[in-house]
Amino acid sequence: MRKESILWRSICWPGHDACRLYRLNSERRLEGTSLFLHEGRNCQLSYLIVCDEIWQTKKAVVWGWVGDQDVNLELYVDAHRRWQVNGVTKPAVERCMDLDLNFSPSTNLLPIRRLRLEVGQRAEVEAAWLRFPSLELEPLSQVYERLGQFKYLYSSHGGNFVAELTVNQAGFVTFYPKMWEFEGSAWVSAAIPLGT
């Protein structure tokens, strides 16, 4: 298995996120853990997101704790883009393509890899946004515009939130203004390159 990992430091609250990307048979997997302090509560949230060959989210698991609250979420999305959380259907996010974890910078990689935009191209996507701290799934319209080889303009909430993202060759964000910054990575010589 080819694996690539990255460590981020949070700018918006004290904390870190460590994530790795790898392929298992025909699946693309994004796996990591966020450790951070939020409103006086220590938080540890681990995640595993499983995508198909063309980077469409199939299922995910999020587990850990927020203060004294345990977190155990199993997410599943079928071929018609109908989402479930712990077996309960979530019609609000029906037809959403990507899972977006509000507490982690990892999931920007998913639409970046799936869309494969050329420089100058832009695309609007609907994400199933796992909002923190409620940990409820909500629809979130997002726009990605590729500005350069490693630069994307990201916007959401109808353009009320805009950020210029710097990414690495794998598609991991390395700088997310006011939110996250790259702190270290481990590279595999044959890592999955951006655009495949």
N, C-alpha and C positions, 0 to 999 in steps of 0.2 A: 504494500500500500504506500502510495506517495502522500506525504503529509507536509503541511506548511503551517506554522503557528505564528502568532503575534501577541504582543502585550501592549495594552493601552493604559494610559493614566487619565483619570477623569479630571476635567477642568471645572465642571459644574458642581461637583460634590466630592468629598474625599473618597477615593477608591480606585480600583483597577479592574480590568477585564482581560482575561487570557482566553484565546480562541485558537482552534486549529481547523483546518480545511483538509478534507481528504476524500478519496473515492473508494467505495466498497462495492465491487462488482459494477452494476449499472447505476448505483446511487451516488449522489454528491452529498457529503455530510459536513455540517457546520456544528462544531461542538465547543462549548466553553463555559466559563464561570465568571460572574461579576461579583465582586466583593466591594461594598461601599457603605457609607454612612448617610442616612437620609432622615432628616428631622429628628435627630437623636436616637435613631434606631439602627443597629447593626444589621446589615442585609447580606445574604449569600444566595444568589440565584444561579443555578446551573441550567444549561439548555443543550438540546440536541435537535437539530433541524435536518430533516431528510428530504432531499429533492430528487427528481428523476434526472434522466440524461440531459434534458434541455432546461434544467434549473427551475422547474415548476415545483413548488412546495407540495409534498405529499402528507407529511405528518411532522409532529414536533412534540417534545416533552420539555416542560419547565418545572424544576423542583428546587426546594431549598427552604429558606425562611426569611421573613421580614420582621425584625424584632422578635416577638414571641409567637408570631403567626406562621404556621407551616404552610408551604406552597407545594401543591402537587397537581400539575395540569397536563393532561394529555390532549393534544390537538390533532385532528384528522380532517383532511379535505379530500373529497372524492373527485372523480373525473369531470363532474359538472360544476366544480368549484363551490360545493356546499360544505361549509365548515361545521365542525363539532368540537366542543370542549367538554371533556369528561362525559362524553356520550350525549350531551345536550346540543341540539342544532342551534346555530347562531345565524338566523336569516339576515341580520344587518350587514354581514360581511360576505354574503353570497356573491360569487363571481370574482372576489378578490384573488389576485394571483400570488402575492408574496406575503410572508409573515414578517412583520416589523416589530422587533422587541424594543420598547421605549427605553429600557434600562441599559441597553447595550449598543455599541457602534457596529456590531458584527453584521447585522442584517442588511445594511446598505449594499453589501456585496451581492445579495441575491438578485435584485433587478439589474444591477450593473452587469452581472454575468449573463443573465437571461436575455437582456435587450441587445447586447453586442452593438451598441451605437458606434457609428463612425464620428469622427470629429466634425462638429457643426450640426449633428442630428440631435433631436430632442424627442422625448416620448412621455406621455402621461400614463400613469399606472394607478390602480386601486390596490392598496395594501390592507391586509387585516392587521390592525395595529393593536398589539397587546400593551395597553396603557398602564403605566406605573404611577401611583401605587395601587390603583383599583384592580389591576390585573384582569380587566374586562377587554374583550375584543371589540374594536370599533373600526368602521371603514375610514380610510385616510387616503385622499387623493394626493398624489405626488407627481412631480415633474422632474425628470432627469435630462439635462442637456450636457453633451460632451463638449467641453471647451478645448481640450488638448489631450495628449496621450495619457496623462495622469491627472486630469482636472475635470470635475463635473460641477455644474451649477444645479443645486438641489432646491426645490421649493415644495411647500405643502400648505395646507389650510388656505387654499385659494390664493397663494402668493404672500400670505401674511408672515410666513416663515421662509427665509431664504438663506442658504449657506453655500459657499464654494468649497467643495470637498477635494482634498488631495488623496489619491489612491496609489497603491503599489501595483506591481505587475500582476498580482493575483486578484486584484479588485478589492482588497481590504482598504478601508479608509485609514490614512496615516495622519491626517489632520482634519478635524471637524471643529471649526471656530467656536470658541466659548463652551465646547462640549467635551471633546476627547482629543488626545494626541498620542501618537505612536511613542512607545518607550523601548521596544525591542522586538526582534523577530528571529526565528530560526528558519532557514531556507533549505529546501531540498533541490538538488540540481535539476531535477526533471519535474518541478512543481507545475501545477495546472496553470498555464499562462492565460492572461486576460484575453478574452475574445474566443475562448473555446468552452 
